[in-house]
Amino acid sequence: DRPGETWPLRETFKVPNEENVATEGLNALRSLAGKIPTEYIYAMDDIQEDDEDTSDSENPDGDSSYGTAYEAFGGGKNGKEACHAIADLCQIRSIGSLISYHISCVEGRIHCSLNINTKTGRLSERTPNLQAGGDFHSRTAMNMNQHIRDAVHEKKVLLEWHPQPGQEKPPVPLLKDAFGAERRKAKMLNFSIAYGKTDVGLSRDWKVSVEEARDTLNLWYRDRNEVSDWQECQKKLAREKREVYTLLGRSCHFPKLTHPGQRGHKERAAINAPVQGSAADVVICAMLEIESNARLKELGWRLLLQVHDEVILEGPSESAEVAKAIVVECMSKPFHGINILKVDLAVDAKCSKNWYAAK
C-alpha cells in the first residue's frame, strides 16, 4: 500500500470456480453429482444416457454408448449387465483411490478444503464438509415443554453442566440426552427463526399443520419480542438501503429486493446474513488471536480447523492445560484481547487425543 491510501469500504472478489463447486445454498448439478475420475467418466455417462432412453430395444446398434464391452459379452441383456458391472468396478476403484490418497496415507486423518468465498463471510468446508451444528438449543426445549421444565426444576436433569476437578460425569442426565427428540425439534426451530423461515416452511419441516407451526412460532416469540423487532429492522434496512450489516460492519447487498417474486426470499436473507455474518466476525477474530499468540507457538501448538463456533488445535500433551487456558482467553476476548459485546462469550474447552473424544 502507498502512504496515505486507505482500503475502500466495499470490495468485490471473484474466485474462479475451477472445481465446479456448487454455489452455496444451491444443489449440485445432476451432471456433476457422483462423478468418478476423468478416465472413467465415459462409462458412467454412457449408462446414464441408456437409462434415459425410452426405447425398448435391447440392441444399441448404431449407438456406441456401451463401447466394445457390449459385443464382447454377447450383447443383449448380458452385454448391458457387463457394462454396468464394469462401470461399478470403475466407481469402486475411484473410491479406493480416495481412501488411499486422502485418508490412509495421512495417518488416518481426513483433510478438508476451506471455502472463504461465502456471502456472509463465514468459513465453509468441502471435500468433505466436516462442520457440525452447535449445541445451544436445550434452553429452548425447556421453555417450550412443561414436562421438561418440571424435570429441570425437580433436578431430574441438568440444563447444562460444568465439570469440577475430579468429576467425570454429571450427577443426573443432561437435558440434551434425556430429551433428545424435543431438543432436536427446538434446534430446528431456532435455526428456522435465524433463517427467517415462516410457519409454512416450518410446517413442512415438522410435517405438521400450518396452524400448529404458527402456534409454536408465536410461543417462541412471546417471550422474545426484541427478536421480532430486530428482524423487522433488518427487513426495513434491506428495503430502504438495499443492504444489512454484520457486527463488525460488513455489508450484504440486496439490489433486487423490490422485485415481487424475490421479496420473501430476500427478506429471509436479510435476517440470516447478519446472524451468520456476525458469528463469522467473532470466530474469525478469535482465530486471528489464536494464530498470532506467541506463547501458543512457543509451546508448540497450532490451529488445525475451525468448525462453526469451535476451533481445533494440536500440540504436545505436556503443555495442553496451559494452551487450553490461552485458547479460552483468546476466544472469550476475540477483539484484540477484549470483548466488545454486551454479553459474555462463554467458552468450553477440552483436551483429548482426537476430536471425537473431545466431543
Buried (B, 14 or more C-beta within 10 A) or exposed (E): EEEEEEEEEEEEEEEEEEEEBEEEEEEEEEEEEEBBEEEBEEBBBBBBEBEEEEEEEEEBEEBEBBEEBBEEBEBEEEBBEBBBEBBEEBBEEBEEEEEEEBEEEEEEEEEBEEBEBBBBBBBBBBEEEBBEEEBEBBBBBBBBBEEBEEBBEEEEBBBBBEEEEEEEEBEBBBBBEBBEEBBEBBBBBBBBBBBBBBBEBBBEBBEBEBEEBBEBBEEBBEEEEEBBEBBEBBBEBBBEEBBBBBBBEBBBBBEEBEEEEEBEBBBBBBBBBBBBBBBBBBBBBBBBBBEEBEEBEEBEBEBEBBBBBBBEBEBEEEBBEBBBEBBBBBBBBBBEEEEEEEEEBEBEBEEEEEBEEEE
